[in-house]
């Protein structure tokens, strides 16, 4: 992608995100969280997923947009400006970064069973609103997939 194209995509992303945040996000709701446990706003996260933010950095073959870190940084910058206190980086940027690092270093030599277990687990965690990998909080399916992934040897058994 040329520099001009990257700037155009980032501008369009910023514009659509700005419109979404104006319509769906009320910074005043942050005050309601003071002294209380936060809850996940399913409607807000459905909108985020519909806009493609959850797959921004994922390759197209995995259902993502295949965009780069510059576009993710542009979006993260806008979210910060708008006091958007949802875990954008933890839920969208970090999984893609970790997936990329893991696949470049080891997945090419890994057993097909391990790759399958990894892909099933990551695909589920990326889509499931009840799962939050950084704190090891999973729904029943997510917990089963994580256990299967952890138990599957990376190297093929001889």
N, C-alpha and C positions, 0 to 999 in steps of 0.2 A: 504494500500500500504506500503510495507516495505521501509526502508530507502534507500536500494540499488535501488529499483524500482523508488523511487521518484527522486533520483540523476540521474538515467538513463533518465527518462522523461525530467527532467530539462535540461540535457545535449543535448538531441535530440531537444528540443524546442529552446535552445540557438543556436544550429547549424543551424536549418532550418531558424530561425529568422535572423541570421547573413547573410545567403545566400540571403534571401529576401531583407534585407536592402542594401546589396551590389549592388543588381541588380535594386532596385526600389527607393532608397532614396539617394538624393544628399544633404549632409549637406550644400553645398554652396548655395542652394536655400533659406536658412534662411536669407541671406543678402538681397534678393529680397523683404523680408517682412518688412524691416526697413522703417518706415514711411508710410506703406500701410496696408490696411485691408487684413487680411488673407482670403484665399478661401479654400474650402474643395477640396482636390484632390480625385475625385471619383474613379479613377483607383487605387490609392494607398489604399483607404479604401476597395475597392472590394477585393484586394489582402489580406488585413488584415482579412477580413471576411472569405475568402476562406481558409486561414490558421487556422481558428478557434479561433483567438485571442479574438473576441468579445464575445465568449461563453466559454472562458477558465474556469471561475469559476462557470458557471451555471450547474445545475445538468443535467445528460444525458437525463432525461425524459422531459426536457425543450429544448432539442436540443443542449445542451452545451457539454463540454468535461468532466465536473465533476472533474477537477483537483483542487489542493489546492492553498493556498496563497503562498506557497514556490515557486511553478512554476510561478505564476503571478509575484512574486518579482524578480525571475531570469530574466524573460522577461523584466520587468520594468527597471532592472539594465542595461541590454544590450541596451535598447532603450535610456537610459540616456547617456551611453558611446558613442553611435552613434549620439548624438544630434538630436534625433527623436522628433521633436516638435509638435507631434500630441497629442490630449487629450486621451491617452491610459487609464490612471487611471479613468478619469471622465466617459469614455464611456464603459469601460469593468469591472473594479474592483468595483467601487462604486455601480453601479446598482445591481450587484450580492450580495454585502455585505448588501445593503438595503433590497433586496428581501429576503435574508436569515433571517435577523433580523425581518422583518415584518412577515414572515411566521411562525417563531418559536414562536413569542409572541402572535399574535392575529389571524392569518388567519385560524387556526384550528377551532376557535369558530365563525368565521365570516359567514355572510349570503352567500349562493351560488351566489347570484346576485352580491354582492360586489367582491367576488373572481373572478368572470367572468369579471367584469369591470376592475379590477386590472390587470388580466392576459392579456386582450386584449390591454390595454394601454401600459404595460411594453413590451410585445412582439413587438408592433408597434415601440415604441421608440428605442428599441434595434436594429431594422432592418432598420429604416428609416434614410437616410442620411440628410434629411432636419430638423429633430427634434433634439433638444439639451435640455434635461430636466433641467440641472442646471441653465440655463438662461431663462427657460420657453419659448423657441423658438420652435414652432411646425408648421408642415404643417397643412392643413385644417383637414385631417383625425386625425392627432395627437391631434389637439386642441379639436375636437369633442370627441375623446376617453378620453382625460383628463377631460373635462367637465362632461362626463358621470361618470367617476370614482369618481370625487369630489362630485357629486350629489347623488351617491348611498350610502345609509346608511350601515354601517358595520354590525350593529346588525339587525337580522331579525325583521321585523315589526309584532307585535302581533295583 
